[in-house]
Amino acid sequence: MTFFQNWQNLIIPVTVTIVSQFIKILLESHKYGFKWSHLNNYGGMPSSHSAGFTSLAVTIGLTTGFYSPLFAMTLFVALAFIRDAVGIRWSLGKHGQVLNHLLVKLPQVERAQLPHRLKDRLGHTYPEALAGIILGIILTAIFYTLING
């Protein structure tokens, strides 16, 4: 086995996550402008969390078998993270939007004592998560094939 075959369970999901994040930056650069700092942003199309965790589950399935307990565990973790991204983190982003709107309405003296603008892009919509899942499966299949021939 080569180095890449031994480490593919880590290399492939990390690579898929990074590629997904770059795709997100390129797709959204027309709206927000291109900034390298956006590489670490949450939210947006596609969900790099969904892509990365899907990739991890698929890679484990390909290397240990889709009926293995390890695949079942990684699939469960992937689904939990994806659910969190479209549920809790999306709701937190909406709360951030409302709070930011309310902060603007406060008098300047009170506003100066409060934290700066809250992040309001924290989660994903279902289409963003689905795009991440599909991207994770496709990129994992490509990278797995390239590594294993």
N, C-alpha and C positions, 0 to 999 in steps of 0.2 A: 504494500500500500504506500502511496505517496503521502507527503505532508498534507496536501489538500484533501485527500480522501479521509485521513484521520481527523481533520479539523473541519470537515464540511458542515457538520451540525451547528457550528458556530459561524463559520465564514459565510455560508449562504444566507442565513437570516440577517446577519449584520449588513451584508452587501445589498440585499433586497430592501432593507430599511433605508439605507443611504440613497440608493437609486430612486426609491419612492419619494423621498424627501426632495431630491433634486427635481424630479418631475413636477412635484407640487410647486416648487419655487418657480419653475419655468411657466407652468400654467397660470399662476397667479401674479406673475411679474407685471402683466399689463394693467392689473388693478391696483397693486400696491407698490409697483416699481421693484426693480431687482436690487436686493440687498443680501449680502452674505449672512447677515444676522438672522434672516428669515429661515436659515437652515435649521434652527432650533425651535421654530414656532410650532404651536399646537393648532389643530383644526385645519380645515381645507381639504381640497381634492387632489389626490386620493389620500386616504388615511394611511400614513406610514406605520402606525401602530398595528392596524389590521393587516397590512402587508407583511410586516415583520413577524408577528405572532403566527399568522397563517403559514408563512415560510418555515418557521421553526417546526410547526406540527407536521407539515408535509415532508420536510427533510427527515425528521425522526421516523415518519411512516415509511419513507423510501429506504432508510438504512436499517431499521429494526423490524419492519413489517407493520402493516396497517391493523393487525390484530394484536399487537404487543401492548402490554400495560403502559409502557413508556409513551407510546403514541396516544393512548387514551388520556393519559395525564396531560400531555402537551396540548391536545385538542381541547380539553376542558379549560386549561389555563388560557388558551387563545380565545375561546368563546367568552370567558369571563372578562378578559381585557377589552374585547370588542364591545361587549355589552356595556361595560363601564364607559367607553369612549362615546357611545351614542346615547347613553342614559345620563349618568351622573355628571360627567365632564361637560356634556352639551348643556345640561340644565345650569351648571355653574357659570357657563359662558353667558347664558341668558340673564342670570342674576347679575353678572358683572355689567351687562349692558344697561339694565334698569338702574343699578346703583350709580353708574357713571352719569346717566341722565339726571338723576336726583342730585348728584354732587354739583352739577353745573348750576342748579337752581338755588343753591345755598349762597348766603352772603359771602363776599370775599374773605372776611375775617374768619369765619367758621371754616371755609374751604381750605384756608392756609394751614389749619391745624390737622387736616386729614391727609391720608396717604394720597399719592398721585393716582392718576387714572388706573383703574383695575383692568387686567387682561380680560377681554371678552370673547376671545377665540380659543376656547379650551377643548371643545369636543367636536363631534362629527355628526353629520346627518346620516341616515341609512344609505343613501346613494354613495356618499363618500366612503363609508365603511365597506360597502359592497365592491366598490372600485378597488379599494385596497386589498380585499380578499382575492379578487380575480387577478390583480397584478401580482400578488404574492404567490399564487399558484403558478402562473405563467413564468415569472422570473425564476422561481425555484426549479421548475422543470428544465428551463434552459441552462441554468448554472449547474444543476446536478448532472445533466447530460454532458456538458463541457468538461466537468471534473472526472466523471466516471466513464466517459466514452461511450 
